[in-house]
Amino acid sequence: MSKPILIDPLKFAREGRSLSGNTPVAELDERIRGDLADASGEVSYQLDGFIDELQRPALRIRLTAALNVVCQRCLDGMPFSLDTDSVLTLFVSQDKLEEACELDDTLDAILAEPEFDATALIEDEIIMGLPHAPKHDECGRDTLSLAKADKPNPFAVLAALKRPKSE
C-alpha cells in the first residue's frame, strides 16, 4: 500500500476501535504483486481492537479479496478468493510474550510498539493467505502436452538399440 496507517495498538485495543476500508491491488507492495497474475481488484480489510478473555489487548484482522494468482503448471492466471480472519495478541514485554507462546502454541502474538503500521499488517496477512504453489485442477492450455509431443520417447530409442541387427 502506498501510505502507512499508523495506530497505537494498545490504545486501539483498549478502546475497542475499528478500522475498515478497501485498497486497490495495484497499490499493494511489490512483494505481493509479484505473486499475482495481474493487479486487478481490491482488498477489503477490517481491523478491530478488543480485550480477550484473559484481559489481554488484541487485534483482529479480516481480509477478503478476489485475486488472480499465477498457476505454477501452465503459468496462466487463475482466480483465488482470499478470505482470512486472524487474531494478534499484544504484549508489552518479550518475556510475557514468550511465556504466553509456550503455554499456547496456537497463539499469534507480537510486541506492541507505540506506533504500529496497520498497512504492513494488512500486507503481511495477504502474503500469508496466498497459496504457495497454486495450480488449476485442469489447466486450460495443453502446454505440457505440446512440449512432450515434440520430443521422442527416450525408451523407444533404447528399445531400438536392444533389437538384434538383421543381416
N, C-alpha and C positions, 0 to 999 in steps of 0.2 A: 504494500500500500504506500501511497505517496507521502502521507503525513502521519506522524505518530499521534496516538490518542493517549495522553498521559493522565493517570489516575493515582491517587493514594489508595492502595489496595485495602489497607486495614480500615480506613475511614469508609471506603466504598462498601465493604462487607458489613461493618457495624451499623451503618445507616440503611442497609438493605437497598442500595441504589441499583438501578438498571441502566443499561446502555444497549441500544439496538440500532441496526442500520443495514444498508446494502452497499457493497463495494464491487465495482466492475472488475472482472478478472484481469482486464488489461492494466489495471493499476496495482496488481499484486507484484510482489518481489520476483525478480528473475529466477530465483531458486525454485519457485513454484511454477511459473510459466514455462520453464524448460521441460517440465514433465507433462505438459499439456499439448494436445494437437493444435489448439488454437486458443485465442484469448477472448472467445465469445462468452456471454453470460455474465452473471454476477453472483456473489456470495452474500447470503443473508446471515447476520450474526445477532446473537442475543447474549449479553453478559449480565449476570445477576450476582450481587453480593448478598451473603447471608451468614448467619451463625449456625454451625452444625450442631448435632445432638450432644456433642462433647464440649460445647461452648467455645469452639474454635472458629475464627473468621475463615470464610471460604468464598471462592468464586466458581460459579457455574457458567460454562460457555457452551452454547449450542450453535451449530452451523448447518446450513443447508445450501446446496448449490447443484445445478445441472452442469457438469463439466464434460469436456471432450479430452480423453486421455489417448495416448498412443498405444495401439495393440502391438505387443512385442513379437507377434508372429508375422503379421502382414504389414506392419508399420502404418496402417491407416488409422484414422481417428475412430474412436468408439465412445459412445455416451457412458458417463459414470455419474451416478447420483450420490453426492456427498451428503451424509446426514450424521453428524456427530453430537454427542452430549457428554461433556466431561466436567468433573469437579476437581478443583485445585484447593487444597487446604493450605492456609497461610501460617507461617511460623516466623517468630522474630529472632530465634536463635538456632544455630546449626545443631547444637546438642539436642534440643527438643525435637527438631525435625528428624534427626537420625533415630532417636528413641521411638518416636511415633511410627516411623517406617519399619523398624524392627518388630514392633508389636502387630502391625498390619501391613503385610507385603503388597496389598492391593491399593494402598494409599498413594495418591498423586499429591505431592507436596512441594512447595517452593518457599524460599525465604522471601518475606515481604520487604520490599525496598520502599523508601519514602516516595519515590516516583517510579511508577510501573507503566511500561508501554503496552497497552491493550492491543495495539495493532500487531506487535510482534507475537503476542499470544495467539491472536487470530490466525496469523500466517503459520505459526508452528502447528496449530491444530489442523489446518488444511493439509500440511505436509504429512502429518501422522495419519490422516484419514484417507490419503491417496493409496491405491493399491501399488505394491512393489513391482509386479510384473503383470500388468493387465493383458488379457488375451480374450479375443472373441471365442465363443463356443464353437462357431464355424466361421472362418474368415470368408468374406465376400469375394475376394480375389483368390485365384489359384496360383499365387506366386510360387509356393513351394513345388507345386506340380509342374509348373512351367520350367523351373530351374532344374528339376530332376529329369525332365523329358529330353533335355539337350545332352545329357551325359550318358555314355554307355555304361551298362551294368558291369562292374569290375569282376563279378563272379562268372559272367559269360565269357570273358577273356580267359580266365583261369580254366574254365571247362574246355575251351578250345585247345589250350596247351596240354591238357591231360589226355586228349584223344590221340590214339596212335596214328602215326602218319601212314597213309596207304601208299604203297609203292607200285 
